[in-house]
Amino acid sequence: MTEPAYLAARTVAAKVEAHFAQHAAEARRRGVAVATPPDADTIEAIIDAAFWASLRREESYVPKISLAFLPADAVTHPLLFERPLPLVPGALVKVAPAVERPGIHLGVWRDGPELSVWGTVRAIPPLSLVVEVAAPGLLVVKHHRGDEAAGKFVNVAVLEGDQIKVVDERASSLPDCPPLLTSLLGFESPTSWVKDTVNVLVQLAVSMRAHGRGGLLLVVPEGSQAWLESIVRPIPYAVVPPFAQLAELNRQAAEAKHQRLWQDAINRAVEVVAGLTAVDGATVLTKQYELLAFGAKIARRKGSPQIEQVTVTEPVEGNVALTVHPTQLGGTRHLSAAQFVHDQRGAVALVASQDGRFTVFAWSACEEMVHAHRVETLLL
């Protein structure tokens, strides 16, 4: 049987087409080689096939696949199928067990008038359309930053059933936008994802969300002890001297950051720090990425009022800023994080919920209150 058309695919296709066309044109003006931008019909067809495949099962397993739109001759070391597979849910589900590991994509290109799956690929060109099945009925449309060391892709849209969230790139230009949010949106300018940059906080956020236990990371100014005024002492797990591996790796020259040994080392160090956030309490890291403590209990600073409201936004098109009590965002972690940033205005707090939600708390001088940025749409 042929599945009915997935309406959300048709609804979002034109916006995704415009995103890729705009960035491809700007990249070419800058002399950057990028993948061929997809048209709306192609985008709709790939999303449609991925959606219906996500709802099927292969021997009771949920398929996890990533589809990349590019020809085989555009990549190095492609794995080519002798006979290309049709881009239909049944074929995708059958091959899913072989490509579910992170970093492996099924290559999709036109074979005459029809789209087909020609094989698998790991390294893809900048601005290649990627459609990833994150969960049943949950798809992420994204593209590569252009640098293997960067790791995290740039999300363009998230589709969950009939719900569509298109990422608002203009959110990074808002006053008081935290650097973490700017990085998740694709760095400072539309084509600067080709820079040789790794944002450690982005990697930490992804890893915190991945362990699924929830967590709280406080990022404080280096060389200051003021953060201790908002922490219950003694700290159960203070780290003396500070764990500095992340800081030392981040300080290395740009040339070193292209080497596999460095990338493996930064990934391991990120996993160590992110793993500590699963312990009850807060993990404390300086803005230079030196680990100071974990399992720390947050307390309202002496003489500071109890926080009563925060502004909350999500960087997706159509979002409207709301002013709410911190407990409306979650439980104790969210309230503690908001209070900490209210009292320590040079700090930033990252909160991962067990259900996958992720919030960045930062002080907004423009709004004169704590601003909660909901960013799980960017971390999928």
C-alpha positions as CSV (number, residue, x, y, z in Angstrom):
1,M,0.0,0.0,0.0
2,T,1.1,3.6,-0.7
3,E,1.1,5.9,2.3
4,P,-0.9,9.1,2.0
5,A,1.1,12.3,1.5
6,Y,2.6,13.7,4.7
7,L,1.0,17.2,4.8
8,A,3.7,18.7,7.0
9,A,6.3,17.8,4.4
10,R,4.5,19.9,1.8
11,T,3.9,22.7,4.2
12,V,7.6,23.2,5.2
13,A,9.2,22.4,1.9
14,A,9.2,25.9,0.4
15,K,10.7,27.4,3.6
16,V,13.5,24.8,3.6
17,E,14.1,25.4,-0.1
18,A,14.5,29.1,0.5
19,H,16.9,28.5,3.4
20,F,19.2,26.4,1.4
21,A,19.0,28.6,-1.7
22,Q,19.8,31.8,0.3
23,H,22.8,30.2,2.1
24,A,24.2,28.6,-1.1
25,A,24.0,31.9,-3.0
26,E,25.9,33.7,-0.2
27,A,28.5,30.9,0.1
28,R,29.2,31.1,-3.6
29,R,29.6,34.9,-3.4
30,R,32.3,34.3,-0.7
31,G,34.0,31.6,-2.9
32,V,32.9,28.7,-0.6
33,A,32.1,25.4,-2.4
34,V,28.8,23.9,-1.1
35,A,26.4,21.2,-2.1
36,T,23.7,21.7,-4.7
37,P,20.6,23.2,-2.9
38,P,17.5,21.0,-3.1
39,D,14.2,22.1,-4.6
40,A,10.9,22.0,-2.8
41,D,9.7,18.8,-4.5
42,T,12.9,17.0,-3.5
43,I,12.6,18.2,0.1
44,E,9.0,17.1,0.3
45,A,9.7,13.6,-1.1
46,I,12.6,12.9,1.3
47,I,10.7,14.2,4.3
48,D,7.7,12.2,3.3
49,A,9.6,8.9,2.9
50,A,11.5,9.5,6.2
51,F,8.3,10.2,8.1
52,W,6.5,7.1,7.1
53,A,9.6,5.0,7.6
54,S,9.9,6.3,11.2
55,L,6.5,4.9,12.0
56,R,7.3,1.3,10.9
57,R,9.2,-1.4,12.7
58,E,11.9,-3.9,11.6
59,E,11.9,-6.9,13.9
60,S,10.4,-4.6,16.7
61,Y,13.2,-2.0,16.4
62,V,12.5,1.7,15.7
63,P,14.4,2.7,12.6
64,K,17.1,5.4,13.0
65,I,18.2,6.8,9.7
66,S,19.8,9.9,8.2
67,L,19.2,10.8,4.6
68,A,21.6,13.2,2.8
69,F,20.8,14.7,-0.6
70,L,23.9,14.6,-2.7
71,P,25.4,12.6,-5.7
72,A,27.9,9.8,-5.0
73,D,30.6,11.6,-7.0
74,A,30.4,14.6,-4.6
75,V,32.0,12.6,-1.7
76,T,35.1,10.6,-1.0
77,H,34.9,6.9,-0.1
78,P,31.2,6.4,-0.8
79,L,29.8,2.9,-0.2
80,L,27.8,2.2,-3.4
81,F,25.0,-0.2,-3.8
82,E,25.1,-2.2,-7.1
83,R,21.4,-1.5,-7.4
84,P,20.1,1.7,-5.9
85,L,17.1,1.4,-3.6
86,P,13.9,3.2,-4.2
87,L,13.2,6.1,-1.8
88,V,10.2,4.4,-0.2
89,P,9.5,3.6,3.5
90,G,9.8,-0.2,3.1
91,A,13.3,0.0,1.6
92,L,14.5,2.5,4.2
93,V,13.3,0.4,7.1
94,K,15.0,-2.7,5.7
95,V,18.4,-1.0,5.5
96,A,18.1,1.0,8.7
97,P,19.9,-1.5,11.0
98,A,23.1,-1.1,8.9
99,V,23.2,2.7,9.1
100,E,21.8,3.6,12.6
101,R,25.2,4.5,14.1
102,P,25.9,8.2,14.3
103,G,27.6,9.9,11.4
104,I,26.4,7.4,8.7
105,H,24.0,8.8,6.1
106,L,22.1,7.2,3.3
107,G,22.9,9.0,0.1
108,V,19.9,10.2,-2.0
109,W,20.0,11.5,-5.5
110,R,17.9,11.6,-8.6
111,D,18.0,8.5,-10.8
112,G,16.2,9.9,-13.8
113,P,13.0,11.5,-12.7
114,E,12.9,9.5,-9.4
115,L,14.9,9.8,-6.2
116,S,16.8,6.7,-5.1
117,V,19.2,5.7,-2.4
118,W,22.6,5.0,-4.0
119,G,24.6,3.9,-0.9
120,T,26.1,5.3,2.3
121,V,28.5,8.1,3.2
122,R,30.1,9.6,6.3
123,A,31.7,12.9,5.3
124,I,29.4,15.2,3.4
125,P,29.9,18.7,1.8
126,P,28.8,21.9,3.5
127,L,25.1,22.8,3.1
128,S,24.1,19.2,2.2
129,L,20.4,18.7,3.0
130,V,20.1,16.1,5.8
131,V,16.8,14.6,7.0
132,E,17.2,12.6,10.2
133,V,14.7,10.3,11.9
134,A,15.2,11.1,15.6
135,A,12.2,9.1,16.9
136,P,8.8,7.8,15.5
137,G,7.2,10.8,13.8
138,L,10.0,13.1,14.8
139,L,12.2,14.4,12.0
140,V,15.1,17.0,11.9
141,V,16.0,18.9,8.8
142,K,19.6,20.1,9.1
143,H,22.9,20.7,7.3
144,H,26.6,20.4,8.1
145,R,28.6,23.4,9.3
146,G,31.4,22.4,6.9
147,D,34.0,21.4,9.5
148,E,34.3,17.9,10.9
149,A,35.6,19.3,14.2
150,A,32.5,21.3,14.7
151,G,30.4,18.1,15.2
152,K,27.0,19.5,15.7
153,F,24.9,20.2,12.5
154,V,22.8,23.3,12.0
155,N,19.1,22.6,12.4
156,V,16.7,24.2,9.9
157,A,13.4,22.7,11.0
158,V,11.9,20.1,13.3
159,L,8.7,18.2,12.4
160,E,6.8,16.1,15.0
161,G,3.6,14.7,13.6
162,D,1.6,17.8,12.4
163,Q,3.7,20.2,14.5
164,I,6.3,22.2,12.5
165,K,9.1,24.3,14.1
166,V,11.2,26.3,11.6
167,V,14.3,27.7,13.3
168,D,14.5,31.5,13.3
169,E,18.1,32.4,12.4
170,R,17.4,36.1,13.4
171,A,17.2,35.0,17.0
172,S,21.1,35.3,17.2
173,S,20.9,39.0,16.4
174,L,18.7,39.8,19.4
175,P,20.2,41.8,22.3
176,D,21.8,39.8,25.0
177,C,21.8,36.6,23.0
178,P,24.1,34.0,24.7
179,P,27.0,32.8,22.6
180,L,25.8,29.2,23.0
181,L,22.5,30.1,21.2
182,T,24.4,31.9,18.5
183,S,26.6,28.8,18.0
184,L,23.6,26.5,17.8
185,L,22.0,28.7,15.2
186,G,25.0,28.5,13.0
187,F,27.6,30.9,14.4
188,E,27.7,34.6,13.9
189,S,26.9,35.0,10.2
190,P,25.0,32.9,7.7
191,T,28.1,31.2,6.1
192,S,30.5,31.3,9.0
193,W,29.8,27.6,9.8
194,V,32.8,26.9,7.6
195,K,35.1,28.5,10.2
196,D,37.5,26.2,12.0
197,T,35.7,26.4,15.3
198,V,34.5,24.1,18.0
199,N,32.1,25.4,20.6
200,V,32.7,23.4,23.7
201,L,29.4,24.5,25.3
202,V,27.5,23.2,22.3
203,Q,29.2,19.8,22.7
204,L,28.5,19.8,26.4
205,A,24.8,20.7,25.9
206,V,24.4,17.8,23.4
207,S,26.1,15.4,25.7
208,M,24.1,16.5,28.8
209,R,20.8,16.0,26.9
210,A,22.0,12.6,25.6
211,H,22.5,11.0,29.0
212,G,18.8,11.4,29.7
213,R,19.1,11.9,33.5
214,G,18.7,15.7,33.5
215,G,21.4,18.0,34.7
216,L,22.5,21.5,35.6
217,L,25.7,23.2,34.4
218,L,26.7,26.6,35.8
219,V,29.2,28.6,33.7
220,V,30.9,31.2,35.8
221,P,33.5,34.0,35.2
222,E,37.1,32.8,35.6
223,G,39.1,34.3,38.4
224,S,36.1,35.2,40.5
225,Q,34.9,33.7,43.8
226,A,31.5,35.5,43.7
227,W,29.6,32.4,42.6
228,L,30.4,30.8,46.0
229,E,27.9,33.3,47.5
230,S,25.1,31.4,45.8
231,I,26.3,27.9,46.8
232,V,25.8,25.9,49.9
233,R,29.1,25.0,51.6
234,P,30.9,22.8,52.0
235,I,30.5,21.6,48.4
236,P,30.2,17.8,48.4
237,Y,32.4,17.4,45.3
238,A,34.7,20.3,44.9
239,V,37.5,19.7,42.4
240,V,40.9,20.8,43.6
241,P,42.9,21.7,41.6
242,P,40.4,22.4,38.8
243,F,40.1,19.8,36.1
244,A,41.6,21.7,33.2
245,Q,41.7,19.2,30.3
246,L,38.9,20.9,28.4
247,A,40.5,24.3,28.9
248,E,43.9,23.1,27.7
249,L,42.5,21.4,24.6
250,N,40.5,24.4,23.7
251,R,43.6,26.6,23.9
252,Q,45.5,24.6,21.3
253,A,46.2,26.0,17.9
254,A,43.6,25.8,15.2
255,E,45.8,23.5,13.2
256,A,45.7,20.9,16.0
257,K,41.9,21.0,16.1
258,H,41.7,19.3,12.6
259,Q,43.6,16.3,13.9
260,R,41.7,13.1,14.8
261,L,43.6,12.7,18.0
262,W,42.5,16.2,19.2
263,Q,38.9,15.6,18.2
264,D,38.9,12.3,20.1
265,A,40.4,13.9,23.1
266,I,37.9,16.8,23.2
267,N,35.0,14.3,22.9
268,R,36.3,12.2,25.8
269,A,36.8,15.3,28.0
270,V,33.3,16.6,27.1
271,E,31.8,13.2,28.1
272,V,33.6,13.3,31.4
273,V,32.2,16.7,32.3
274,A,28.7,16.1,30.9
275,G,28.5,12.9,32.8
276,L,29.1,14.7,36.1
277,T,25.9,16.8,35.5
278,A,23.9,13.6,36.0
279,V,24.8,13.8,39.7
280,D,22.2,15.6,41.8
281,G,23.2,19.2,42.2
282,A,25.0,21.6,39.9
283,T,28.2,21.2,38.0
284,V,30.4,24.4,38.0
285,L,32.6,25.3,35.0
286,T,34.5,28.5,34.3
287,K,34.1,30.3,31.0
288,Q,37.5,29.0,30.1
289,Y,36.2,25.5,30.7
290,E,37.9,24.6,33.9
291,L,35.8,22.3,36.1
292,L,35.5,23.6,39.7
293,A,32.8,21.4,41.3
294,F,29.9,19.1,40.8
295,G,26.9,18.1,43.0
296,A,26.8,21.7,44.3
297,K,23.6,22.9,46.0
298,I,22.4,26.3,44.9
299,A,21.1,28.8,47.5
300,R,19.7,32.3,47.2
301,R,22.5,34.8,47.8
302,K,22.3,36.7,51.1
303,G,20.2,39.8,50.7
304,S,18.9,38.9,47.2
305,P,15.2,38.7,46.6
306,Q,13.5,35.5,45.5
307,I,13.1,35.4,41.7
308,E,9.5,35.6,40.7
309,Q,9.5,35.8,36.9
310,V,11.6,35.2,33.8
311,T,11.2,35.9,30.1
312,V,11.1,32.7,28.0
313,T,11.6,32.4,24.3
314,E,12.3,29.7,21.7
315,P,14.3,30.5,18.6
316,V,11.6,29.3,16.1
317,E,9.5,31.3,13.7
318,G,6.3,32.7,15.2
319,N,7.4,32.4,18.8
320,V,6.2,35.1,21.2
321,A,8.1,36.0,24.3
322,L,6.3,35.1,27.6
323,T,6.9,36.2,31.1
324,V,6.4,33.3,33.6
325,H,7.4,32.1,37.0
326,P,10.5,29.8,36.7
327,T,8.5,26.8,38.0
328,Q,6.4,26.9,34.9
329,L,9.5,25.8,33.0
330,G,10.2,22.8,35.1
331,G,11.0,21.8,38.6
332,T,13.7,22.5,41.2
333,R,16.6,22.6,38.7
334,H,14.9,25.4,36.7
335,L,14.1,27.5,39.7
336,S,17.6,27.1,41.1
337,A,19.2,27.9,37.8
338,A,17.1,31.0,37.4
339,Q,17.8,32.2,40.9
340,F,21.6,31.6,40.4
341,V,21.7,33.7,37.2
342,H,19.5,36.4,38.9
343,D,22.1,36.6,41.7
344,Q,25.2,36.0,39.6
345,R,24.6,38.0,36.5
346,G,27.9,37.2,34.8
347,A,27.0,33.5,34.8
348,V,25.0,31.3,32.5
349,A,23.1,28.2,33.5
350,L,22.3,25.2,31.2
351,V,19.5,22.9,32.3
352,A,18.7,19.6,30.7
353,S,15.4,17.9,31.6
354,Q,14.8,14.2,31.6
355,D,12.2,14.6,28.9
356,G,14.7,16.1,26.5
357,R,13.9,19.8,27.1
358,F,16.9,22.1,27.3
359,T,17.0,25.6,28.7
360,V,19.7,28.2,28.8
361,F,19.3,30.9,31.5
362,A,21.2,34.2,31.0
363,W,20.8,37.7,32.4
364,S,19.3,40.2,30.0
365,A,20.5,43.7,30.6
366,C,17.9,45.0,28.1
367,E,15.0,43.3,29.9
368,E,16.5,43.6,33.3
369,M,15.5,40.1,34.2
370,V,16.6,36.5,33.6
371,H,16.0,35.3,30.1
372,A,15.2,31.6,29.6
373,H,16.1,30.3,26.1
374,R,14.4,27.0,25.2
375,V,16.9,25.4,22.7
376,E,16.0,21.7,22.5
377,T,14.8,22.2,18.9
378,L,18.4,23.1,18.1
379,L,20.0,20.2,19.9
380,L,18.1,17.3,18.2
